[in-house]
Amino acid sequence: MRGARWVRWYMRELTDESAYDRYVAHMRQHNPAARVPSRREFERERTDAREGDPRGGFRCC
């Protein structure tokens, strides 16, 4: 069971699926009164920021 939890943790970190969880924890710790966006809103903002960065190069997909 311990090995399966480690593999799950590792895959979430590798694919950056845990970014939203880290963001929510950060927001709750530093500004508990702030509105926390939904996962969908978070991912949209993150994607827009990544694609809008001129240093990131052109991404077609």
mmCIF file of the N, C-alpha and C atoms, coordinates in Angstrom:
data_MODEL
# 
_entry.id   MODEL 
# 
loop_
_atom_site.group_PDB 
_atom_site.id 
_atom_site.type_symbol 
_atom_site.label_atom_id 
_atom_site.label_alt_id 
_atom_site.label_comp_id 
_atom_site.label_asym_id 
_atom_site.label_entity_id 
_atom_site.label_seq_id 
_atom_site.pdbx_PDB_ins_code 
_atom_site.Cartn_x 
_atom_site.Cartn_y 
_atom_site.Cartn_z 
_atom_site.occupancy 
_atom_site.B_iso_or_equiv 
_atom_site.pdbx_formal_charge 
_atom_site.auth_seq_id 
_atom_site.auth_comp_id 
_atom_site.auth_asym_id 
_atom_site.auth_atom_id 
_atom_site.pdbx_PDB_model_num 
ATOM 1   N N  . MET A 1 1  ? 0.817   -1.180 0.000   1.00 0.00 ? 1  MET A N  1 
ATOM 2   C CA . MET A 1 1  ? 0.000   0.000  0.000   1.00 0.00 ? 1  MET A CA 1 
ATOM 3   C C  . MET A 1 1  ? 0.876   1.264  0.000   1.00 0.00 ? 1  MET A C  1 
ATOM 4   N N  . ARG A 1 2  ? 1.930   1.248  0.762   1.00 0.00 ? 2  ARG A N  1 
ATOM 5   C CA . ARG A 1 2  ? 2.822   2.402  0.837   1.00 0.00 ? 2  ARG A CA 1 
ATOM 6   C C  . ARG A 1 2  ? 3.442   2.705  -0.525  1.00 0.00 ? 2  ARG A C  1 
ATOM 7   N N  . GLY A 1 3  ? 3.809   1.659  -1.237  1.00 0.00 ? 3  GLY A N  1 
ATOM 8   C CA . GLY A 1 3  ? 4.393   1.832  -2.564  1.00 0.00 ? 3  GLY A CA 1 
ATOM 9   C C  . GLY A 1 3  ? 3.399   2.437  -3.542  1.00 0.00 ? 3  GLY A C  1 
ATOM 10  N N  . ALA A 1 4  ? 2.146   2.022  -3.461  1.00 0.00 ? 4  ALA A N  1 
ATOM 11  C CA . ALA A 1 4  ? 1.116   2.567  -4.346  1.00 0.00 ? 4  ALA A CA 1 
ATOM 12  C C  . ALA A 1 4  ? 0.887   4.045  -4.065  1.00 0.00 ? 4  ALA A C  1 
ATOM 13  N N  . ARG A 1 5  ? 0.898   4.445  -2.786  1.00 0.00 ? 5  ARG A N  1 
ATOM 14  C CA . ARG A 1 5  ? 0.749   5.866  -2.451  1.00 0.00 ? 5  ARG A CA 1 
ATOM 15  C C  . ARG A 1 5  ? 1.917   6.681  -2.985  1.00 0.00 ? 5  ARG A C  1 
ATOM 16  N N  . TRP A 1 6  ? 3.112   6.119  -2.891  1.00 0.00 ? 6  TRP A N  1 
ATOM 17  C CA . TRP A 1 6  ? 4.290   6.824  -3.397  1.00 0.00 ? 6  TRP A CA 1 
ATOM 18  C C  . TRP A 1 6  ? 4.196   6.996  -4.912  1.00 0.00 ? 6  TRP A C  1 
ATOM 19  N N  . VAL A 1 7  ? 3.788   5.961  -5.617  1.00 0.00 ? 7  VAL A N  1 
ATOM 20  C CA . VAL A 1 7  ? 3.650   6.046  -7.076  1.00 0.00 ? 7  VAL A CA 1 
ATOM 21  C C  . VAL A 1 7  ? 2.596   7.081  -7.445  1.00 0.00 ? 7  VAL A C  1 
ATOM 22  N N  . ARG A 1 8  ? 1.479   7.113  -6.733  1.00 0.00 ? 8  ARG A N  1 
ATOM 23  C CA . ARG A 1 8  ? 0.435   8.103  -6.994  1.00 0.00 ? 8  ARG A CA 1 
ATOM 24  C C  . ARG A 1 8  ? 0.979   9.509  -6.763  1.00 0.00 ? 8  ARG A C  1 
ATOM 25  N N  . TRP A 1 9  ? 1.669   9.715  -5.636  1.00 0.00 ? 9  TRP A N  1 
ATOM 26  C CA . TRP A 1 9  ? 2.252   11.028 -5.342  1.00 0.00 ? 9  TRP A CA 1 
ATOM 27  C C  . TRP A 1 9  ? 3.235   11.427 -6.440  1.00 0.00 ? 9  TRP A C  1 
ATOM 28  N N  . TYR A 1 10 ? 4.098   10.504 -6.822  1.00 0.00 ? 10 TYR A N  1 
ATOM 29  C CA . TYR A 1 10 ? 5.118   10.786 -7.827  1.00 0.00 ? 10 TYR A CA 1 
ATOM 30  C C  . TYR A 1 10 ? 4.484   11.163 -9.165  1.00 0.00 ? 10 TYR A C  1 
ATOM 31  N N  . MET A 1 11 ? 3.475   10.442 -9.597  1.00 0.00 ? 11 MET A N  1 
ATOM 32  C CA . MET A 1 11 ? 2.824   10.737 -10.872 1.00 0.00 ? 11 MET A CA 1 
ATOM 33  C C  . MET A 1 11 ? 2.106   12.090 -10.821 1.00 0.00 ? 11 MET A C  1 
ATOM 34  N N  . ARG A 1 12 ? 1.467   12.417 -9.694  1.00 0.00 ? 12 ARG A N  1 
ATOM 35  C CA . ARG A 1 12 ? 0.815   13.721 -9.564  1.00 0.00 ? 12 ARG A CA 1 
ATOM 36  C C  . ARG A 1 12 ? 1.832   14.854 -9.624  1.00 0.00 ? 12 ARG A C  1 
ATOM 37  N N  . GLU A 1 13 ? 2.994   14.662 -9.020  1.00 0.00 ? 13 GLU A N  1 
ATOM 38  C CA . GLU A 1 13 ? 4.035   15.685 -9.061  1.00 0.00 ? 13 GLU A CA 1 
ATOM 39  C C  . GLU A 1 13 ? 4.655   15.770 -10.461 1.00 0.00 ? 13 GLU A C  1 
ATOM 40  N N  . LEU A 1 14 ? 4.855   14.646 -11.084 1.00 0.00 ? 14 LEU A N  1 
ATOM 41  C CA . LEU A 1 14 ? 5.460   14.609 -12.408 1.00 0.00 ? 14 LEU A CA 1 
ATOM 42  C C  . LEU A 1 14 ? 4.579   15.299 -13.446 1.00 0.00 ? 14 LEU A C  1 
ATOM 43  N N  . THR A 1 15 ? 3.287   15.078 -13.383 1.00 0.00 ? 15 THR A N  1 
ATOM 44  C CA . THR A 1 15 ? 2.364   15.679 -14.342 1.00 0.00 ? 15 THR A CA 1 
ATOM 45  C C  . THR A 1 15 ? 1.859   17.044 -13.885 1.00 0.00 ? 15 THR A C  1 
ATOM 46  N N  . ASP A 1 16 ? 2.273   17.475 -12.707 1.00 0.00 ? 16 ASP A N  1 
ATOM 47  C CA . ASP A 1 16 ? 1.887   18.762 -12.114 1.00 0.00 ? 16 ASP A CA 1 
ATOM 48  C C  . ASP A 1 16 ? 0.389   18.840 -11.833 1.00 0.00 ? 16 ASP A C  1 
ATOM 49  N N  . GLU A 1 17 ? -0.217  17.690 -11.625 1.00 0.00 ? 17 GLU A N  1 
ATOM 50  C CA . GLU A 1 17 ? -1.632  17.632 -11.275 1.00 0.00 ? 17 GLU A CA 1 
ATOM 51  C C  . GLU A 1 17 ? -1.878  18.208 -9.883  1.00 0.00 ? 17 GLU A C  1 
ATOM 52  N N  . SER A 1 18 ? -0.862  18.189 -9.040  1.00 0.00 ? 18 SER A N  1 
ATOM 53  C CA . SER A 1 18 ? -1.009  18.673 -7.668  1.00 0.00 ? 18 SER A CA 1 
ATOM 54  C C  . SER A 1 18 ? -0.838  20.185 -7.554  1.00 0.00 ? 18 SER A C  1 
ATOM 55  N N  . ALA A 1 19 ? -0.636  20.892 -8.659  1.00 0.00 ? 19 ALA A N  1 
ATOM 56  C CA . ALA A 1 19 ? -0.434  22.343 -8.626  1.00 0.00 ? 19 ALA A CA 1 
ATOM 57  C C  . ALA A 1 19 ? -1.636  23.053 -8.013  1.00 0.00 ? 19 ALA A C  1 
ATOM 58  N N  . TYR A 1 20 ? -2.836  22.619 -8.341  1.00 0.00 ? 20 TYR A N  1 
ATOM 59  C CA . TYR A 1 20 ? -4.039  23.256 -7.800  1.00 0.00 ? 20 TYR A CA 1 
ATOM 60  C C  . TYR A 1 20 ? -4.115  23.058 -6.289  1.00 0.00 ? 20 TYR A C  1 
ATOM 61  N N  . ASP A 1 21 ? -3.804  21.867 -5.816  1.00 0.00 ? 21 ASP A N  1 
ATOM 62  C CA . ASP A 1 21 ? -3.831  21.599 -4.383  1.00 0.00 ? 21 ASP A CA 1 
ATOM 63  C C  . ASP A 1 21 ? -2.828  22.485 -3.643  1.00 0.00 ? 21 ASP A C  1 
ATOM 64  N N  . ARG A 1 22 ? -1.638  22.648 -4.210  1.00 0.00 ? 22 ARG A N  1 
ATOM 65  C CA . ARG A 1 22 ? -0.634  23.531 -3.603  1.00 0.00 ? 22 ARG A CA 1 
ATOM 66  C C  . ARG A 1 22 ? -1.108  24.976 -3.608  1.00 0.00 ? 22 ARG A C  1 
ATOM 67  N N  . TYR A 1 23 ? -1.748  25.395 -4.697  1.00 0.00 ? 23 TYR A N  1 
ATOM 68  C CA . TYR A 1 23 ? -2.255  26.760 -4.810  1.00 0.00 ? 23 TYR A CA 1 
ATOM 69  C C  . TYR A 1 23 ? -3.328  27.027 -3.761  1.00 0.00 ? 23 TYR A C  1 
ATOM 70  N N  . VAL A 1 24 ? -4.262  26.106 -3.598  1.00 0.00 ? 24 VAL A N  1 
ATOM 71  C CA . VAL A 1 24 ? -5.341  26.273 -2.614  1.00 0.00 ? 24 VAL A CA 1 
ATOM 72  C C  . VAL A 1 24 ? -4.743  26.345 -1.205  1.00 0.00 ? 24 VAL A C  1 
ATOM 73  N N  . ALA A 1 25 ? -3.804  25.476 -0.889  1.00 0.00 ? 25 ALA A N  1 
ATOM 74  C CA . ALA A 1 25 ? -3.176  25.496 0.431   1.00 0.00 ? 25 ALA A CA 1 
ATOM 75  C C  . ALA A 1 25 ? -2.461  26.824 0.668   1.00 0.00 ? 25 ALA A C  1 
ATOM 76  N N  . HIS A 1 26 ? -1.785  27.324 -0.344  1.00 0.00 ? 26 HIS A N  1 
ATOM 77  C CA . HIS A 1 26 ? -1.087  28.604 -0.238  1.00 0.00 ? 26 HIS A CA 1 
ATOM 78  C C  . HIS A 1 26 ? -2.073  29.744 -0.002  1.00 0.00 ? 26 HIS A C  1 
ATOM 79  N N  . MET A 1 27 ? -3.150  29.776 -0.766  1.00 0.00 ? 27 MET A N  1 
ATOM 80  C CA . MET A 1 27 ? -4.153  30.828 -0.623  1.00 0.00 ? 27 MET A CA 1 
ATOM 81  C C  . MET A 1 27 ? -4.800  30.794 0.766   1.00 0.00 ? 27 MET A C  1 
ATOM 82  N N  . ARG A 1 28 ? -5.132  29.612 1.235   1.00 0.00 ? 28 ARG A N  1 
ATOM 83  C CA . ARG A 1 28 ? -5.782  29.501 2.542   1.00 0.00 ? 28 ARG A CA 1 
ATOM 84  C C  . ARG A 1 28 ? -4.844  29.912 3.674   1.00 0.00 ? 28 ARG A C  1 
ATOM 85  N N  . GLN A 1 29 ? -3.554  29.661 3.498   1.00 0.00 ? 29 GLN A N  1 
ATOM 86  C CA . GLN A 1 29 ? -2.591  30.008 4.538   1.00 0.00 ? 29 GLN A CA 1 
ATOM 87  C C  . GLN A 1 29 ? -2.290  31.507 4.553   1.00 0.00 ? 29 GLN A C  1 
ATOM 88  N N  . HIS A 1 30 ? -2.122  32.105 3.379   1.00 0.00 ? 30 HIS A N  1 
ATOM 89  C CA . HIS A 1 30 ? -1.687  33.496 3.295   1.00 0.00 ? 30 HIS A CA 1 
ATOM 90  C C  . HIS A 1 30 ? -2.825  34.504 3.195   1.00 0.00 ? 30 HIS A C  1 
ATOM 91  N N  . ASN A 1 31 ? -3.978  34.099 2.700   1.00 0.00 ? 31 ASN A N  1 
ATOM 92  C CA . ASN A 1 31 ? -5.098  35.023 2.573   1.00 0.00 ? 31 ASN A CA 1 
ATOM 93  C C  . ASN A 1 31 ? -6.408  34.242 2.667   1.00 0.00 ? 31 ASN A C  1 
ATOM 94  N N  . PRO A 1 32 ? -6.782  33.848 3.877   1.00 0.00 ? 32 PRO A N  1 
ATOM 95  C CA . PRO A 1 32 ? -7.969  32.999 4.052   1.00 0.00 ? 32 PRO A CA 1 
ATOM 96  C C  . PRO A 1 32 ? -9.277  33.628 3.573   1.00 0.00 ? 32 PRO A C  1 
ATOM 97  N N  . ALA A 1 33 ? -9.349  34.946 3.511   1.00 0.00 ? 33 ALA A N  1 
ATOM 98  C CA . ALA A 1 33 ? -10.587 35.602 3.097   1.00 0.00 ? 33 ALA A CA 1 
ATOM 99  C C  . ALA A 1 33 ? -10.744 35.685 1.580   1.00 0.00 ? 33 ALA A C  1 
ATOM 100 N N  . ALA A 1 34 ? -9.680  35.418 0.849   1.00 0.00 ? 34 ALA A N  1 
ATOM 101 C CA . ALA A 1 34 ? -9.727  35.526 -0.612  1.00 0.00 ? 34 ALA A CA 1 
ATOM 102 C C  . ALA A 1 34 ? -10.539 34.395 -1.224  1.00 0.00 ? 34 ALA A C  1 
ATOM 103 N N  . ARG A 1 35 ? -11.170 34.691 -2.338  1.00 0.00 ? 35 ARG A N  1 
ATOM 104 C CA . ARG A 1 35 ? -11.934 33.687 -3.077  1.00 0.00 ? 35 ARG A CA 1 
ATOM 105 C C  . ARG A 1 35 ? -10.958 32.767 -3.807  1.00 0.00 ? 35 ARG A C  1 
ATOM 106 N N  . VAL A 1 36 ? -11.141 31.487 -3.636  1.00 0.00 ? 36 VAL A N  1 
ATOM 107 C CA . VAL A 1 36 ? -10.289 30.503 -4.309  1.00 0.00 ? 36 VAL A CA 1 
ATOM 108 C C  . VAL A 1 36 ? -11.007 30.069 -5.582  1.00 0.00 ? 36 VAL A C  1 
ATOM 109 N N  . PRO A 1 37 ? -10.359 30.210 -6.738  1.00 0.00 ? 37 PRO A N  1 
ATOM 110 C CA . PRO A 1 37 ? -11.024 29.817 -7.981  1.00 0.00 ? 37 PRO A CA 1 
ATOM 111 C C  . PRO A 1 37 ? -11.221 28.302 -8.049  1.00 0.00 ? 37 PRO A C  1 
ATOM 112 N N  . SER A 1 38 ? -12.173 27.902 -8.862  1.00 0.00 ? 38 SER A N  1 
ATOM 113 C CA . SER A 1 38 ? -12.390 26.466 -9.073  1.00 0.00 ? 38 SER A CA 1 
ATOM 114 C C  . SER A 1 38 ? -11.196 25.898 -9.824  1.00 0.00 ? 38 SER A C  1 
ATOM 115 N N  . ARG A 1 39 ? -11.112 24.591 -9.857  1.00 0.00 ? 39 ARG A N  1 
ATOM 116 C CA . ARG A 1 39 ? -9.993  23.960 -10.572 1.00 0.00 ? 39 ARG A CA 1 
ATOM 117 C C  . ARG A 1 39 ? -10.016 24.358 -12.049 1.00 0.00 ? 39 ARG A C  1 
ATOM 118 N N  . ARG A 1 40 ? -11.204 24.414 -12.637 1.00 0.00 ? 40 ARG A N  1 
ATOM 119 C CA . ARG A 1 40 ? -11.335 24.778 -14.045 1.00 0.00 ? 40 ARG A CA 1 
ATOM 120 C C  . ARG A 1 40 ? -10.813 26.204 -14.282 1.00 0.00 ? 40 ARG A C  1 
ATOM 121 N N  . GLU A 1 41 ? -11.215 27.133 -13.413 1.00 0.00 ? 41 GLU A N  1 
ATOM 122 C CA . GLU A 1 41 ? -10.742 28.519 -13.546 1.00 0.00 ? 41 GLU A CA 1 
ATOM 123 C C  . GLU A 1 41 ? -9.233  28.602 -13.361 1.00 0.00 ? 41 GLU A C  1 
ATOM 124 N N  . PHE A 1 42 ? -8.720  27.861 -12.393 1.00 0.00 ? 42 PHE A N  1 
ATOM 125 C CA . PHE A 1 42 ? -7.276  27.837 -12.143 1.00 0.00 ? 42 PHE A CA 1 
ATOM 126 C C  . PHE A 1 42 ? -6.517  27.338 -13.368 1.00 0.00 ? 42 PHE A C  1 
ATOM 127 N N  . GLU A 1 43 ? -6.970  26.237 -13.935 1.00 0.00 ? 43 GLU A N  1 
ATOM 128 C CA . GLU A 1 43 ? -6.293  25.661 -15.100 1.00 0.00 ? 43 GLU A CA 1 
ATOM 129 C C  . GLU A 1 43 ? -6.368  26.605 -16.304 1.00 0.00 ? 43 GLU A C  1 
ATOM 130 N N  . ARG A 1 44 ? -7.511  27.270 -16.498 1.00 0.00 ? 44 ARG A N  1 
ATOM 131 C CA . ARG A 1 44 ? -7.661  28.208 -17.610 1.00 0.00 ? 44 ARG A CA 1 
ATOM 132 C C  . ARG A 1 44 ? -6.682  29.368 -17.457 1.00 0.00 ? 44 ARG A C  1 
ATOM 133 N N  . GLU A 1 45 ? -6.606  29.954 -16.255 1.00 0.00 ? 45 GLU A N  1 
ATOM 134 C CA . GLU A 1 45 ? -5.688  31.063 -16.010 1.00 0.00 ? 45 GLU A CA 1 
ATOM 135 C C  . GLU A 1 45 ? -4.246  30.629 -16.199 1.00 0.00 ? 45 GLU A C  1 
ATOM 136 N N  . ARG A 1 46 ? -3.942  29.432 -15.745 1.00 0.00 ? 46 ARG A N  1 
ATOM 137 C CA . ARG A 1 46 ? -2.582  28.901 -15.863 1.00 0.00 ? 46 ARG A CA 1 
ATOM 138 C C  . ARG A 1 46 ? -2.204  28.672 -17.327 1.00 0.00 ? 46 ARG A C  1 
ATOM 139 N N  . THR A 1 47 ? -3.134  28.133 -18.090 1.00 0.00 ? 47 THR A N  1 
ATOM 140 C CA . THR A 1 47 ? -2.886  27.898 -19.515 1.00 0.00 ? 47 THR A CA 1 
ATOM 141 C C  . THR A 1 47 ? -2.745  29.210 -20.262 1.00 0.00 ? 47 THR A C  1 
ATOM 142 N N  . ASP A 1 48 ? -3.611  30.176 -19.973 1.00 0.00 ? 48 ASP A N  1 
ATOM 143 C CA . ASP A 1 48 ? -3.516  31.482 -20.626 1.00 0.00 ? 48 ASP A CA 1 
ATOM 144 C C  . ASP A 1 48 ? -2.190  32.157 -20.326 1.00 0.00 ? 48 ASP A C  1 
ATOM 145 N N  . ALA A 1 49 ? -1.747  32.076 -19.077 1.00 0.00 ? 49 ALA A N  1 
ATOM 146 C CA . ALA A 1 49 ? -0.471  32.687 -18.700 1.00 0.00 ? 49 ALA A CA 1 
ATOM 147 C C  . ALA A 1 49 ? 0.694   31.999 -19.407 1.00 0.00 ? 49 ALA A C  1 
ATOM 148 N N  . ARG A 1 50 ? 0.633   30.681 -19.510 1.00 0.00 ? 50 ARG A N  1 
ATOM 149 C CA . ARG A 1 50 ? 1.710   29.927 -20.159 1.00 0.00 ? 50 ARG A CA 1 
ATOM 150 C C  . ARG A 1 50 ? 1.771   30.239 -21.649 1.00 0.00 ? 50 ARG A C  1 
ATOM 151 N N  . GLU A 1 51 ? 0.613   30.305 -22.296 1.00 0.00 ? 51 GLU A N  1 
ATOM 152 C CA . GLU A 1 51 ? 0.586   30.572 -23.738 1.00 0.00 ? 51 GLU A CA 1 
ATOM 153 C C  . GLU A 1 51 ? 0.853   32.034 -24.057 1.00 0.00 ? 51 GLU A C  1 
ATOM 154 N N  . GLY A 1 52 ? 0.591   32.932 -23.111 1.00 0.00 ? 52 GLY A N  1 
ATOM 155 C CA . GLY A 1 52 ? 0.815   34.358 -23.345 1.00 0.00 ? 52 GLY A CA 1 
ATOM 156 C C  . GLY A 1 52 ? 2.249   34.796 -23.081 1.00 0.00 ? 52 GLY A C  1 
ATOM 157 N N  . ASP A 1 53 ? 3.070   33.911 -22.545 1.00 0.00 ? 53 ASP A N  1 
ATOM 158 C CA . ASP A 1 53 ? 4.457   34.251 -22.228 1.00 0.00 ? 53 ASP A CA 1 
ATOM 159 C C  . ASP A 1 53 ? 5.298   34.220 -23.508 1.00 0.00 ? 53 ASP A C  1 
ATOM 160 N N  . PRO A 1 54 ? 5.841   35.357 -23.934 1.00 0.00 ? 54 PRO A N  1 
ATOM 161 C CA . PRO A 1 54 ? 6.626   35.369 -25.178 1.00 0.00 ? 54 PRO A CA 1 
ATOM 162 C C  . PRO A 1 54 ? 7.919   34.562 -25.080 1.00 0.00 ? 54 PRO A C  1 
ATOM 163 N N  . ARG A 1 55 ? 8.405   34.334 -23.882 1.00 0.00 ? 55 ARG A N  1 
ATOM 164 C CA . ARG A 1 55 ? 9.646   33.559 -23.734 1.00 0.00 ? 55 ARG A CA 1 
ATOM 165 C C  . ARG A 1 55 ? 9.395   32.067 -23.909 1.00 0.00 ? 55 ARG A C  1 
ATOM 166 N N  . GLY A 1 56 ? 8.135   31.647 -23.809 1.00 0.00 ? 56 GLY A N  1 
ATOM 167 C CA . GLY A 1 56 ? 7.812   30.230 -23.882 1.00 0.00 ? 56 GLY A CA 1 
ATOM 168 C C  . GLY A 1 56 ? 7.826   29.670 -25.282 1.00 0.00 ? 56 GLY A C  1 
ATOM 169 N N  . GLY A 1 57 ? 7.898   30.525 -26.276 1.00 0.00 ? 57 GLY A N  1 
ATOM 170 C CA . GLY A 1 57 ? 7.899   30.033 -27.644 1.00 0.00 ? 57 GLY A CA 1 
ATOM 171 C C  . GLY A 1 57 ? 6.492   29.728 -28.117 1.00 0.00 ? 57 GLY A C  1 
ATOM 172 N N  . PHE A 1 58 ? 6.368   29.295 -29.325 1.00 0.00 ? 58 PHE A N  1 
ATOM 173 C CA . PHE A 1 58 ? 5.075   29.015 -29.929 1.00 0.00 ? 58 PHE A CA 1 
ATOM 174 C C  . PHE A 1 58 ? 4.633   27.605 -29.580 1.00 0.00 ? 58 PHE A C  1 
ATOM 175 N N  . ARG A 1 59 ? 3.405   27.488 -29.098 1.00 0.00 ? 59 ARG A N  1 
ATOM 176 C CA . ARG A 1 59 ? 2.829   26.167 -28.821 1.00 0.00 ? 59 ARG A CA 1 
ATOM 177 C C  . ARG A 1 59 ? 1.597   25.999 -29.687 1.00 0.00 ? 59 ARG A C  1 
ATOM 178 N N  . CYS A 1 60 ? 1.582   25.004 -30.490 1.00 0.00 ? 60 CYS A N  1 
ATOM 179 C CA . CYS A 1 60 ? 0.441   24.796 -31.367 1.00 0.00 ? 60 CYS A CA 1 
ATOM 180 C C  . CYS A 1 60 ? -0.644  23.975 -30.682 1.00 0.00 ? 60 CYS A C  1 
ATOM 181 N N  . CYS A 1 61 ? -0.301  23.183 -29.657 1.00 0.00 ? 61 CYS A N  1 
ATOM 182 C CA . CYS A 1 61 ? -1.313  22.349 -29.024 1.00 0.00 ? 61 CYS A CA 1 
ATOM 183 C C  . CYS A 1 61 ? -1.062  22.170 -27.553 1.00 0.00 ? 61 CYS A C  1 
# 
